[in-house]
Amino acid sequence: MILNNFRNKTVIVTGHTGFKGSWLSQWLVLLGANVIGVSSTVPSKPSHYELINLKKNIINKKIDVVNLKALIKIFTDYKPDYVFHLAGQALVKDSYLDPVKTWHTNTIGTLNILESLRKLKKNCIVVLITSDKSYKNIEIKRGYKENDILGGYDPYSASKAGAELAIQSHIKSFFPKEKTNTLICVARAGNVIGGGDWSNYRLIPDCIKSWTTNKKVTLRSPNSTRPWQHVLEAIWGYLLLASKMKKNKKLHGEVFNFGPINTNNYSVLEVVKTMKKNWEKVSWTVPISKKKSFYESSLLKINSNKSKKIIKWKCILTFSETMQMVVNWYKTNDTNSKNIYKTTINQIKDYEKLIKIRGIK
């Protein structure tokens, strides 16, 4: 019933050509939504967006979110019922290489979404996706809660925290609860993995690039732990949050974490060892420790109890199931990429079945 909320609705997805954005857009298409994708470029080669030929099923708008005038036109022309904002510069290392672009895209881009929403004269439900790295990371073990302090040592993390300040400012200034027809929530997700991610400097994509060319992958931080979760877990959280906002205006302005329970953090080494069980190509080496060229946290956990309590969300896949889905997607693409659209659709449909079986009622 929750997923039926999107049938025949107009949905703007920014960053639809990216990893998470393409999965979200494809799921919305299956749910019967009219999707308008907004993105300036396809961020990787190959890309999930291109492999599943997503553009044939949506309206594709090649627009940079830093272009306020063009963005306003999209919002006023299509008058969305829902907006999911995922567009951004998502890589820590790239944020060091081009901090100005990172700040423009992540902070000003989000501000431009908020300004575009001000032009709407109808009800609209908005989920602004930021990052678990919005928190000031002091590597505490309990997991960051939604009201913990924001910040960031690197330009990426700081720009995401800056975006959150802009969001809360605009909500207070222009979208007050007692007057607004635009309902806005912020979503912060932990490390998301899944088929179709080819971003640079990320564990799974780096592994796949090596293994599909019969090379060993070098694990630069084998003992670093992350709250690994499948991309569909986070996207289910976004869809569920949007659906709950439709029924409960009191959620307006709230922030929600989406990540596995803290006992489900696994190290980089554990990830590749689990993948090895499902794919003979998996191999790796651990180099002699040396100083990194850029800062990267070794511990990052978020606490998702608020999402569990208020909107009844939780991760429903086991770690083993998550890794098997990831491996199966990349194995299929490696052997016969023509079947990858079907694999993507089947994984979404299989996950929908699990929601009915395992999801919190």
Summary of the structure (lengths in Angstrom):
residues: 361
radius of gyration: 19.3
end to end distance: 11.8
largest distance: 59.2
contacts: 1232
relative contact order: 0.14
helix: 47%
strand: 15%
